[in-house]
Amino acid sequence: MSWHYQRWLTGALALVGGLILTWGNAPWGQTAEVSPRVRETEAQRIAVINQVRPSVVAVFGAGGQGGGSGVLIDAEGYALTNFHVVAGSGPVMKCGLPDGILYDAVLVGLDKVGDVALIKLLPKKVGTPFPFAKMGDSDQVRVGDWSLAMGNPFLLATDFTPSVSFGLISGVNRYQYPEGGLLEYTDCIQFDTTINPGNSGGPLFNMQGELIGINGRGSFAQDKRFRINSGVGYAISINQIKNFLGHLRAGIDTDHATLGAAVDMQGDDADLSAVVVKVVLEESDAARRGIEEGDELIAFAGRPISSVNQFKNILGIFPKEWRVPVTIRKKSERKEVLVRLAPYLPSVQRQPMNPGGPRPVPPTPKVDSPASKLFKEKKGFANYYFNELQQQKLLAGFAKWGDFSTLTGDWIVDGEFVSENRSGPMKLHIKNFTAADSKETRTIVQMKLNVDYELEPLKPDQSDADLMEPANSGGLLMAMYHYRRLLTSGPKGFELGFSHGGTEPFYPFPVDGSQPKSLKDLRIDTDVLRTEHAAVQGKWYFSQKDQRLLGFEITVAKETDPCEVYLHDYRPIGEGRQLPFLIEVRHGDKRYTLLKIKSYQLAAAK
């Protein structure tokens, strides 16, 4: 007997002995007792599977071609899936649930970079609620946690009952490079829980039955007929999706963000944890906030930065135009600023090549579907029908603060102003007049802040400097003109654009002028309206709790700081109307002035 054979035999006998010992002292022919704890754990796992199974969706193209998975996230029938699952299906599709019923569905919103889509299933009977999964907190996921992946691999679930796999979380905060500019997975979850083609868009659950991610990418081995999972899968974290969910519900074809600056490690002989700014785009908000080449990046959106990969992960979870706190170090000085994030996608998008990952299927012919009535095409939107729906909901809530539609005459606002180096009486007068040359009714805005200012917003051939009066305010007169226009005219007052802008964080500073310990402590999540009138853009921030207008910003010229207006201390002014009696105006990183209102006189049109 060779030495190698003896070694193998010894190992084999040891293994057999170990297996025998595993069964305990049960006599041959009898089944060993299973630990009550094992049975309890098994029962809990089965209970969680039964709990979440009704929410898992099998997604098919309207013509029956292709397929993938999804998961319902509310009783109204909204469901998450992957962009690459719906990319070739057109705006309508079919979805099966474990109840065995096939439902019509429509596309709602898209996140092409993040590989996420929001769809809506139509109930068979109006008002019937759908089963749905509770969204968890993916920041609490840890390596070694157990997870459940559910979906429709290889389209096996002909009765729409999802397959289930069980496995470990292998990694968190992973970064997967984009394919052709799209399908970038940032801050994602890696797992060994088995997924295969057809699982795309399906849910990843923790063992409490909470949705922690949407499965999308995996490493696959190719055999003669199938691509087979090799034990590495990736899910888009649910916390990233939450950042975009307001945009998706508003039917937006949304975009991710960039800083407007490139970062890299400081150098081979420097501190390994030092991440520094290498290039800053001159036209970026980062440059206007004072971020310069050579600055060390310490924290981004409240999370510490110690590597370029970490920075890419954090940056990738935000939509464009969000404002986030950025902490930098200039030599020995530490500074925190709010930066408006730039768009990720160029004006001309490349299509993902994606040879080894998710593959969009080719477009299909248009088909008749009841869901087609819920689709409205408009540039910049995945489905403008749902944007209009969100507009109506927001404006209905905002109407509770008063009807100003008849008050299109003179507006006179009296009070006082307090600025850094001066203060005094304040008077704002917005009035209409008839031009002698054309008999056209125009509007003029006059304001007294120790100095008299005047602006005719629609007068032709005015410079940006004229439109941004008073100097260093960003355009306070223009902002007050647009504010009155929103209150009196609503959507009809913005001929160049009126839409729901999804959700964004808003940062109202302390009215007493004190500095917060951290800018992230100021954050309030808001619903946003976007407007454009006379080539001037506006963003309006509403409380998600009661739809009160918290503030707005008016941008007179692109690549300049807007005039930021923060509204406080709402009080009744009669006939069910309320207006703010404390208005802070900011521009750039500074307060321009604080307006303390004493009275409003709002007249109807003559």
MIVEXRO-287769 format. One line per field, with one value per residue (C-alpha): residue in three letters; x, y negated, z. Coordinates in steps of 0.5 Angstrom, whole numbers, always signed. Layout:
code = [Ala, ...]
X = [X, ...]
Y = [Y, ...]
Z = [Z, ...]
//
This chain:
code = [Met, Ser, Trp, His, Tyr, Gln, Arg, Trp, Leu, Thr, Gly, Ala, Leu, Ala, Leu, Val, Gly, Gly, Leu, Ile, Leu, Thr, Trp, Gly, Asn, Ala, Pro, Trp, Gly, Gln, Thr, Ala, Glu, Val, Ser, Pro, Arg, Val, Arg, Glu, Thr, Glu, Ala, Gln, Arg, Ile, Ala, Val, Ile, Asn, Gln, Val, Arg, Pro, Ser, Val, Val, Ala, Val, Phe, Gly, Ala, Gly, Gly, Gln, Gly, Gly, Gly, Ser, Gly, Val, Leu, Ile, Asp, Ala, Glu, Gly, Tyr, Ala, Leu, Thr, Asn, Phe, His, Val, Val, Ala, Gly, Ser, Gly, Pro, Val, Met, Lys, Cys, Gly, Leu, Pro, Asp, Gly, Ile, Leu, Tyr, Asp, Ala, Val, Leu, Val, Gly, Leu, Asp, Lys, Val, Gly, Asp, Val, Ala, Leu, Ile, Lys, Leu, Leu, Pro, Lys, Lys, Val, Gly, Thr, Pro, Phe, Pro, Phe, Ala, Lys, Met, Gly, Asp, Ser, Asp, Gln, Val, Arg, Val, Gly, Asp, Trp, Ser, Leu, Ala, Met, Gly, Asn, Pro, Phe, Leu, Leu, Ala, Thr, Asp, Phe, Thr, Pro, Ser, Val, Ser, Phe, Gly, Leu, Ile, Ser, Gly, Val, Asn, Arg, Tyr, Gln, Tyr, Pro, Glu, Gly, Gly, Leu, Leu, Glu, Tyr, Thr, Asp, Cys, Ile, Gln, Phe, Asp, Thr, Thr, Ile, Asn, Pro, Gly, Asn, Ser, Gly, Gly, Pro, Leu, Phe, Asn, Met, Gln, Gly, Glu, Leu, Ile, Gly, Ile, Asn, Gly, Arg, Gly, Ser, Phe, Ala, Gln, Asp, Lys, Arg, Phe, Arg, Ile, Asn, Ser, Gly, Val, Gly, Tyr, Ala, Ile, Ser, Ile, Asn, Gln, Ile, Lys, Asn, Phe, Leu, Gly, His, Leu, Arg, Ala, Gly, Ile, Asp, Thr, Asp, His, Ala, Thr, Leu, Gly, Ala, Ala, Val, Asp, Met, Gln, Gly, Asp, Asp, Ala, Asp, Leu, Ser, Ala, Val, Val, Val, Lys, Val, Val, Leu, Glu, Glu, Ser, Asp, Ala, Ala, Arg, Arg, Gly, Ile, Glu, Glu, Gly, Asp, Glu, Leu, Ile, Ala, Phe, Ala, Gly, Arg, Pro, Ile, Ser, Ser, Val, Asn, Gln, Phe, Lys, Asn, Ile, Leu, Gly, Ile, Phe, Pro, Lys, Glu, Trp, Arg, Val, Pro, Val, Thr, Ile, Arg, Lys, Lys, Ser, Glu, Arg, Lys, Glu, Val, Leu, Val, Arg, Leu, Ala, Pro, Tyr, Leu, Pro, Ser, Val, Gln, Arg, Gln, Pro, Met, Asn, Pro, Gly, Gly, Pro, Arg, Pro, Val, Pro, Pro, Thr, Pro, Lys, Val, Asp, Ser, Pro, Ala, Ser, Lys, Leu, Phe, Lys, Glu, Lys, Lys, Gly, Phe, Ala, Asn, Tyr, Tyr, Phe, Asn, Glu, Leu, Gln, Gln, Gln, Lys, Leu, Leu, Ala, Gly, Phe, Ala, Lys, Trp, Gly, Asp, Phe, Ser, Thr, Leu, Thr, Gly, Asp, Trp, Ile, Val, Asp, Gly, Glu, Phe, Val, Ser, Glu, Asn, Arg, Ser, Gly, Pro, Met, Lys, Leu, His, Ile, Lys, Asn, Phe, Thr, Ala, Ala, Asp, Ser, Lys, Glu, Thr, Arg, Thr, Ile, Val, Gln, Met, Lys, Leu, Asn, Val, Asp, Tyr, Glu, Leu, Glu, Pro, Leu, Lys, Pro, Asp, Gln, Ser, Asp, Ala, Asp, Leu, Met, Glu, Pro, Ala, Asn, Ser, Gly, Gly, Leu, Leu, Met, Ala, Met, Tyr, His, Tyr, Arg, Arg, Leu, Leu, Thr, Ser, Gly, Pro, Lys, Gly, Phe, Glu, Leu, Gly, Phe, Ser, His, Gly, Gly, Thr, Glu, Pro, Phe, Tyr, Pro, Phe, Pro, Val, Asp, Gly, Ser, Gln, Pro, Lys, Ser, Leu, Lys, Asp, Leu, Arg, Ile, Asp, Thr, Asp, Val, Leu, Arg, Thr, Glu, His, Ala, Ala, Val, Gln, Gly, Lys, Trp, Tyr, Phe, Ser, Gln, Lys, Asp, Gln, Arg, Leu, Leu, Gly, Phe, Glu, Ile, Thr, Val, Ala, Lys, Glu, Thr, Asp, Pro, Cys, Glu, Val, Tyr, Leu, His, Asp, Tyr, Arg, Pro, Ile, Gly, Glu, Gly, Arg, Gln, Leu, Pro, Phe, Leu, Ile, Glu, Val, Arg, His, Gly, Asp, Lys, Arg, Tyr, Thr, Leu, Leu, Lys, Ile, Lys, Ser, Tyr, Gln, Leu, Ala, Ala, Ala, Lys]
X = [+0, +3, +4, -1, -6, -5, -6, -12, -15, -14, -17, -23, -24, -24, -29, -34, -32, -34, -41, -42, -41, -45, -51, -50, -51, -58, -58, -57, -64, -67, -67, -63, -67, -66, -65, -71, -67, -66, -73, -75, -70, -72, -80, -78, -74, -81, -85, -81, -81, -89, -89, -86, -87, -94, -90, -85, -87, -85, -84, -86, -86, -93, -92, -89, -82, -76, -77, -75, -77, -79, -82, -88, -87, -94, -101, -102, -99, -92, -86, -79, -75, -68, -68, -65, -71, -76, -71, -74, -81, -84, -88, -93, -92, -95, -94, -95, -96, -96, -104, -103, -106, -103, -104, -103, -97, -94, -87, -87, -80, -73, -66, -62, -55, -57, -61, -67, -74, -81, -87, -94, -99, -106, -111, -117, -122, -120, -118, -116, -110, -104, -99, -92, -86, -83, -77, -71, -65, -59, -54, -55, -53, -47, -42, -44, -52, -57, -61, -66, -66, -73, -75, -76, -70, -70, -77, -79, -85, -90, -95, -91, -89, -82, -76, -72, -65, -62, -55, -50, -48, -41, -39, -42, -41, -38, -37, -38, -36, -41, -43, -42, -44, -50, -51, -46, -47, -45, -45, -48, -49, -45, -48, -47, -55, -56, -59, -59, -62, -69, -67, -66, -70, -72, -72, -66, -69, -66, -69, -74, -77, -75, -73, -65, -64, -66, -62, -59, -52, -48, -42, -44, -40, -43, -44, -47, -54, -54, -50, -50, -49, -41, -43, -42, -48, -50, -56, -57, -58, -65, -62, -60, -66, -70, -66, -69, -76, -79, -76, -79, -86, -86, -85, -78, -72, -67, -60, -54, -49, -42, -38, -36, -29, -24, -21, -15, -10, -5, +1, +5, +9, +4, -1, -5, -12, -11, -16, -15, -18, -14, -18, -24, -29, -29, -37, -39, -42, -36, -32, -36, -36, -29, -26, -20, -14, -10, -16, -16, -23, -25, -32, -38, -45, -43, -39, -32, -27, -21, -20, -23, -27, -30, -32, -35, -39, -42, -43, -46, -52, -55, -59, -56, -58, -58, -54, -50, -45, -38, -32, -25, -18, -14, -8, -9, -16, -22, -29, -36, -40, -46, -45, -50, -48, -48, -51, -47, -50, -47, -52, -51, -51, -48, -52, -49, -45, -45, -42, -42, -48, -55, -57, -63, -67, -69, -75, -82, -88, -93, -99, -106, -106, -111, -104, -103, -108, -103, -97, -96, -89, -85, -78, -74, -79, -80, -88, -91, -97, -95, -91, -98, -101, -95, -96, -104, -103, -98, -102, -108, -104, -101, -108, -110, -105, -110, -113, -109, -111, -116, -111, -107, -107, -102, -98, -95, -91, -88, -83, -76, -69, -63, -57, -50, -48, -54, -62, -68, -75, -77, -82, -84, -89, -91, -96, -99, -99, -101, -95, -96, -93, -97, -103, -100, -101, -94, -91, -86, -83, -80, -77, -74, -68, -65, -64, -69, -69, -74, -74, -79, -78, -80, -77, -73, -65, -64, -57, -56, -54, -60, -64, -60, -61, -60, -53, -50, -57, -58, -64, -69, -73, -74, -75, -81, -84, -84, -86, -93, -93, -93, -99, -103, -103, -100, -98, -101, -96, -90, -90, -83, -84, -88, -86, -86, -78, -78, -75, -69, -66, -67, -63, -66, -61, -62, -66, -62, -56, -52, -48, -50, -45, -46, -50, -53, -57, -60, -63, -71, -73, -78, -82, -80, -83, -79, -81, -79, -82, -78, -72, -71, -72, -75, -74, -80, -79, -85, -86, -87, -91, -96, -94, -92, -88, -81, -77, -75, -69, -69, -64, -63, -57, -54, -48, -49, -51, -59, -63, -65, -71, -73, -80, -81, -86, -93, -99, -106, -107, -115, -120, -116, -110, -103, -96, -89, -87, -80, -76, -69, -65, -58, -54, -48, -45, -48, -54, -56, -62, -67, -74, -79, -86, -91, -96, -99, -104, -106, -111, -115, -114, -118]
Y = [+0, -7, -12, -17, -11, -10, -18, -18, -12, -15, -22, -18, -14, -20, -23, -17, -17, -25, -23, -18, -22, -28, -23, -23, -16, -14, -6, -4, -4, -10, -17, -22, -27, -34, -40, -44, -50, -47, -46, -53, -56, -52, -54, -62, -61, -58, -63, -69, -66, -65, -72, -75, -70, -74, -80, -77, -79, -75, -80, -79, -83, -85, -80, -74, -75, -75, -76, -77, -79, -84, -86, -90, -95, -98, -96, -100, -96, -99, -95, -95, -91, -92, -97, -92, -87, -93, -96, -92, -91, -98, -102, -96, -89, -83, -81, -75, -74, -68, -68, -65, -71, -75, -83, -88, -93, -100, -103, -109, -111, -109, -110, -107, -108, -105, -99, -100, -101, -102, -99, -99, -93, -94, -91, -86, -90, -98, -99, -92, -92, -88, -84, -88, -87, -92, -96, -95, -99, -96, -100, -95, -89, -86, -81, -74, -75, -70, -73, -70, -71, -70, -71, -67, -64, -61, -63, -56, -59, -58, -59, -65, -62, -64, -60, -61, -61, -62, -64, -69, -76, -76, -83, -90, -97, -94, -98, -95, -99, -101, -98, -103, -109, -105, -100, -102, -99, -103, -101, -95, -88, -82, -75, -68, -67, -63, -67, -66, -69, -71, -73, -80, -85, -80, -82, -80, -79, -79, -74, -79, -79, -86, -88, -90, -90, -89, -83, -85, -83, -76, -72, -67, -61, -59, -52, -49, -52, -56, -61, -59, -62, -62, -64, -71, -76, -83, -87, -95, -97, -99, -105, -107, -106, -110, -116, -115, -113, -120, -121, -114, -115, -122, -118, -121, -118, -120, -121, -120, -125, -127, -132, -136, -134, -129, -126, -121, -118, -123, -119, -113, -116, -120, -118, -112, -115, -122, -123, -129, -133, -133, -137, -142, -144, -151, -151, -146, -148, -145, -150, -156, -153, -154, -147, -147, -143, -140, -140, -134, -130, -128, -127, -126, -127, -125, -119, -119, -118, -114, -111, -113, -107, -109, -116, -113, -108, -114, -119, -114, -113, -120, -123, -129, -136, -134, -138, -134, -136, -136, -136, -138, -140, -146, -146, -146, -149, -144, -147, -144, -146, -144, -142, -142, -135, -135, -130, -124, -122, -126, -129, -123, -117, -110, -104, -99, -93, -89, -82, -78, -81, -83, -84, -89, -85, -88, -92, -89, -91, -96, -92, -93, -94, -97, -99, -104, -109, -110, -112, -119, -120, -127, -128, -127, -123, -115, -116, -123, -121, -119, -126, -129, -125, -127, -134, -134, -130, -136, -142, -139, -139, -146, -149, -148, -154, -158, -160, -166, -165, -171, -176, -178, -185, -189, -186, -190, -187, -192, -190, -191, -188, -185, -184, -183, -191, -194, -194, -198, -199, -194, -195, -190, -192, -188, -191, -191, -197, -198, -199, -206, -203, -197, -197, -190, -189, -188, -187, -191, -189, -195, -194, -198, -196, -203, -203, -203, -197, -196, -191, -189, -182, -181, -187, -185, -186, -186, -183, -178, -183, -187, -181, -179, -185, -187, -185, -179, -177, -172, -176, -177, -182, -176, -171, -175, -176, -168, -167, -171, -168, -161, -163, -166, -162, -155, -151, -156, -161, -157, -157, -154, -148, -146, -139, -135, -134, -128, -129, -133, -134, -142, -145, -151, -155, -157, -164, -166, -166, -161, -155, -148, -143, -139, -141, -134, -136, -141, -136, -136, -131, -135, -134, -139, -142, -145, -151, -155, -162, -167, -163, -163, -157, -155, -150, -149, -145, -143, -139, -132, -132, -138, -140, -147, -151, -151, -155, -156, -158, -162, -161, -167, -164, -158, -156, -162, -161, -162, -166, -162, -164, -160, -161, -161, -163, -162, -166, -167, -173, -172, -168, -161, -164, -163, -166, -167, -173, -171, -170, -169, -170, -167, -167, -162, -161, -167, -170, -176, -179, -177, -180, -181, -182, -186, -186, -183, -187, -183, -186, -182, -185, -191]
Z = [+0, -2, +3, -1, -1, +6, +7, +3, +7, +14, +11, +9, +15, +19, +15, +16, +23, +23, +20, +25, +31, +27, +28, +36, +39, +36, +34, +27, +24, +28, +26, +31, +34, +31, +35, +37, +35, +28, +27, +30, +25, +19, +21, +21, +15, +11, +15, +12, +5, +5, +8, +2, -4, -6, -7, -12, -20, -26, -31, -39, -45, -48, -53, -49, -51, -46, -38, -32, -24, -20, -13, -11, -6, -5, -5, -11, -15, -16, -17, -18, -23, -27, -33, -37, -36, -39, -44, -50, -48, -49, -44, -43, -41, -37, -30, -27, -19, -15, -15, -22, -25, -31, -30, -35, -33, -35, -34, -29, -29, -31, -28, -34, -30, -24, -28, -24, -27, -23, -26, -24, -25, -26, -21, -24, -20, -19, -12, -10, -6, -8, -3, -2, +1, +6, +4, +9, +11, +7, +11, +16, +12, +14, +11, +13, +14, +11, +5, +0, -7, -11, -18, -24, -27, -34, -34, -30, -26, -31, -26, -23, -17, -16, -14, -8, -6, +1, +2, +5, +4, +1, +1, +2, -1, -8, -14, -21, -27, -32, -39, -44, -40, -37, -32, -26, -20, -14, -6, -8, -5, -7, -5, -6, -6, -13, -18, -26, -32, -31, -23, -26, -23, -17, -10, -5, +2, +9, +14, +17, +10, +9, +2, +2, -6, -13, -16, -23, -24, -23, -26, -30, -33, -40, -42, -49, -47, -41, -37, -30, -24, -21, -14, -15, -15, -14, -12, -12, -5, -3, +0, -7, -10, -4, -7, -14, -12, -12, -19, -21, -18, -22, -29, -30, -34, -28, -28, -23, -21, -21, -17, -23, -20, -21, -15, -14, -8, -6, -9, -8, -2, +1, +7, +4, +6, +3, -3, -6, -12, -18, -23, -22, -28, -28, -29, -24, -17, -14, -16, -14, -7, -7, -8, -11, -14, -9, -3, +1, +1, +8, +7, +2, +4, +11, +10, +11, +5, +5, -2, -9, -10, -3, -6, -13, -9, -5, -11, -15, -10, -11, -17, -21, -18, -11, -6, -1, +4, +2, +7, +5, +8, +5, +8, +15, +15, +15, +11, +10, +4, +0, -7, -12, -16, -24, -29, -30, -37, -43, -48, -53, -49, -51, -51, -47, -50, -44, -47, -40, -36, -37, -44, -46, -51, -58, -58, -60, -64, -61, -58, -55, -48, -42, -39, -46, -43, -37, -42, -44, -48, -47, -48, -41, -38, -38, -37, -37, -35, -28, -27, -28, -23, -18, -20, -18, -12, -10, -12, -8, -2, -3, -4, +3, +4, +1, -6, -9, -16, -16, -13, -19, -18, -14, -8, -3, +3, +8, +14, +15, +13, +17, +13, +15, +15, +14, +16, +15, +13, +7, +2, -4, -9, -15, -20, -27, -32, -39, -44, -48, -54, -55, -50, -47, -39, -36, -29, -25, -19, -14, -8, -2, +2, +4, -4, -9, -14, -20, -25, -31, -32, -39, -42, -48, -48, -41, -39, -33, -29, -29, -28, -22, -18, -13, -14, -10, -9, -15, -17, -11, -15, -20, -15, -12, -19, -20, -13, -14, -21, -18, -13, -17, -24, -22, -28, -33, -31, -33, -41, -42, -37, -31, -28, -22, -20, -16, -9, -6, +0, +3, +8, +11, +15, +23, +22, +28, +24, +28, +24, +25, +28, +21, +15, +14, +21, +17, +12, +10, +5, +0, -6, -12, -17, -23, -27, -33, -35, -40, -40, -32, -28, -22, -17, -11, -5, -1, +6, +5, +11, +9, +3, +5, +1, +5, +0, -7, -12, -18, -23, -28, -32, -32, -29, -24, -17, -16, -11, -5, -2, +5, +8, +15, +20, +16, +19, +17, +13, +12, +8, +9, +6, +10, +8, +11, +16, +16, +9, +9, +2, +1, -5, -6, +1, +5, +7, +3, +8, +12, +11, +17, +14, +18, +13, +6, +2, -4, -9, -14, -21, -23]
//
